[in-house]
Amino acid sequence: MAESTFAELQATFREFWPTVTLRSIDVERTVVVVHSISLEIPDQLIPVSPAYEERFLCMVLSLLRAPRSRVIYVTSQPIHSRVVDYYFGLVPELDTPEARARFVPVSLVDGRNEPLSRKLLARPGAIRRIKELVGKPEFAMILPFCMTADEVALAESLEIPIYGSDPDLNWLGSKTGSRRVFAEEDVPHPVGLDVAGTEDLPAALQELRARSPEARDAVLKLDRGVSGLGNALLDLERASRDLHSAIELEDEELTVEQYLAALDDEGGIVEERIEGEAFRSPSVQLRMSPAGQTDVMSTHDQVLGGLHGHTYFGCHFPADSEYAARIAGESLKVGRRLAREGVIGRAAVDFAAVRDGNGWRPYALEINLRCGGTTHPLFALTTLTDGVYDPLAAEYRTRYGDIKHYAATDHLDSPAYQSLTPDDLLDVVAERSLGWDSERETGVVLHMISAIAVAGRIGVTAIGDTLDEARGLYQDVKAAVDDAAAQTSLG
């Protein structure tokens, strides 16, 4: 087969796509999972980056339910065998030699701080082996985390399409691009302006105060900032006298000088800080198919932390019913615009929602044109309960019609947890019966298990019939891991 260009590969996707979404169809298909965070990540996340690559493992089980599906799962480091056992144990009917044979892990055994896609591209032998494992490229696709030039090169090297967009469309997921889409699609968003660099800031802040006289604070965002760490809070009154002293960074690892240098390099936006009697940070997860269909997959209330509450720590699902349908409708406008532009894959729209005497008012903040922290918890829920989210009712119902909620995080962490190994963690969960109850379809699903020893961190998705039950299950896991870590230190 002659080498195909990216555009030619993606053109074949529309015909192939329907077979990916059906479990019972009797057709051979292969999904190559490459959860490569091909973005600049803060230094504090580097130790856990190999564990991030494991976040799609639960989704693998859903793919393997189709009898002739295979999954090739690429990681930087080998996946602990007991971790694989843990995931297959969540779905007993798949814990068979036949199903396990259709799951093929491929490890590069390379722990360097470099995106997984780039590591894979540097190894022609690994590319060749994956192509041989794929067998029939006309029935194969790559599942990425995000899209960059590395993912394009990977698709071309493997000669199979990828469930993602041309990186030329990534501007739609920048801070400036998001504001443009919101304005053009009539989606409510904060008053704000684009800034090319530090020289634009004084005039932009003056204009912002004129447009929004009641605003006391502004949020400055780097155009390509990730997880809120590219944000800074500005006191507008103080900024009019001394801009430098008015800037308070969300990323405490940076200095103001470094932040402003990054702003000069990539530009960004400044917008009014949305405030009200009560504040929430909901988000909507979208899926754009290769056929151009847009679906609202979920709504979440994000759990934010950090110095100014801009850093993503976790989520509750679904979002509050008082505004979930509204933000789903506004996000559908965004998703349809993204689909018209040619976007394929997952995206999320983040909002600020404030309550006053007239109820909740949502403001769209940004588009994340990639998978994110709300993607894999939803994979876990749908894999284990085989249900669907109704965006109008703001309800998720299983195949039996039962309503489910979850509380999820990638940030259950403590320095004390570093005394534990993945085996210790799995022992604790098993001994205290904190796993998944397939009869009640409630319980806990772990992820990022391998990060516990290196960074003292794990991820948890706690699924319950109510949000209170889900939160309770989450707290049970936290208490158990806290206790295990304390016992280890005493020993």
C-alpha positions, 0 to 999 in steps of 0.5 A, a space after each residue: 500500500 502506497 503511503 497515504 496522506 492524512 487527508 486521504 486517510 481521514 476521508 475513509 473514516 466516514 464509511 468506517 465509523 459506523 462499525 466502530 460504534 456497534 458492538 454486535 456487528 460481525 466485522 473485524 476491527 482494530 483500535 490503536 490506543 495512543 493516549 499521548 499528552 502531546 502538549 506542554 505540561 507543567 513540571 509538577 505533572 511530569 512524574 505522573 504523565 506515564 500513568 495518564 496513558 493508562 486512563 483509557 483502559 476501562 474503555 478498552 473493555 467496551 470495545 472488546 465486547 464486540 466479538 471481533 474487535 481488537 485493541 492495541 494499547 500503546 504506553 511508554 512503560 509496561 502496564 503492571 499485569 495486576 492492573 490489567 487483571 483488575 480491569 478485566 475483573 470489572 467485567 467478568 464475562 470478558 475475563 476469558 483467554 479469548 477476550 484477553 487475547 484481543 487486548 495487545 499491550 505495546 510498551 516502548 519501555 521509555 520513561 523520558 519526559 516526551 510525548 508518547 506519540 513522538 517516542 513511537 514515531 522514533 521507533 520504526 520497529 514498533 511502528 512495523 509491529 503495530 502495522 502487522 498487528 493491525 492486519 487490515 488497515 481498512 478496519 482500523 483507527 487510532 484513538 488519541 488524547 489530542 491532536 498535534 503534528 505528531 499524531 498526524 505523522 503517526 496516522 500516516 506512518 501506520 496508514 490508518 485514520 485517527 479519531 481526531 482533527 487536522 491540527 490546523 483546526 486547533 485554533 478553535 480550542 485556543 482561548 482566542 478561538 473559543 471567544 470567537 466561536 462563542 461570539 459568532 454562534 451567539 453563546 453567552 460569554 464574559 466581556 473580554 478582549 484578545 491581547 497579543 502580549 504585555 504591551 496590549 494589556 494596559 489598553 485592554 484593561 482600560 477597555 474592559 473596565 469601560 465595557 464592564 464597569 461593575 467588574 472588580 477583577 479580570 482573568 488573564 489567560 494564555 492562549 494555549 494554557 492547560 487545566 487553568 494553569 495558564 490563568 492569572 487573576 488581576 485586581 482591576 483597580 490595582 492594575 490601573 496603578 501597577 500592573 505587575 503587582 496586580 497579577 496573581 498566578 494560578 501556577 505557583 511554579 511560575 514567576 510573573 516575569 515568566 508568565 508575561 514572557 509566555 504571554 508575549 510568546 503566544 498571546 491570550 485573552 483578558 476577560 471579566 471575572 464572573 461572580 455571583 451569589 453562588 458560583 459553579 464551573 460546569 462543563 459539557 462533553 461533545 462528540 463530533 463524528 467523522 460523518 459530521 454528527 454532533 452529540 452531547 455526551 455528558 454534563 459535569 460540575 467541575 471541582 476546581 482548586 488551586 490558588 484562585 480556584 482555576 485548576 481542575 481537580 475532578 468532577 461530579 456527574 451530571 451537572 446540576 439539573 437547574 442549568 444542565 439542559 441550558 449549557 447542553 443547548 449552548 454547547 450544541 451550537 458550539 459542537 455544530 460549528 466545530 463539526 462544520 469546520 471539520 472537527 472530529 473527536 471529543 471536545 468540551 466546553 467549560 462554563 462559569 455559572 452564577 446564581 442571582 435573584 433570577 436563577 442561574 446564568 451560564 457563561 461559556 469560558 473556553 473550548 477544549 479540543 481534546 479529551 480531558 479529565 471528564 472523558 475517562 470517567 464517562 468511559 468507565 460509567 458507560 462501559 460498566 452500565 451500558 447506558 446513555 446520557 439524556 441532555 434534556 432531562 440531565 439524567 444518565 440511565 443504564 440499560 435497565 433504566 436506573 439513574 446513575 451519578 459519579 464523583 471522579 478525580 485524577 487527584 486523590 493524592 498525598 505524599 504518604 501514598 508514595 509508601 504504597 505500591 500498586 499491589 498494596 492499593 489493589 489489596 486494600 480495595 479488595 480487602 475492604 470490598 471497595 470495588 465494583 458491584 456488578 449487581 447493583 451497578 455501583 462502586 469504585 473504578 480506579 485509574 492511574 494506579 501506577 502513579 501511587 508509588 512515584 507521585 503518591 497519586 491515583 484517580 477514582 471514579 465512584 459511581 452511585 445511585 445518587 451523588 451523595 452515595 457516589 461521594 460517600 464511596 469516594 470518601 470510603 476509598 480515601 479513608 482506606 488509602 489514608 489508613 493503609 499509608 498510615 499503617 505502612 509508615 508505622 510498620 
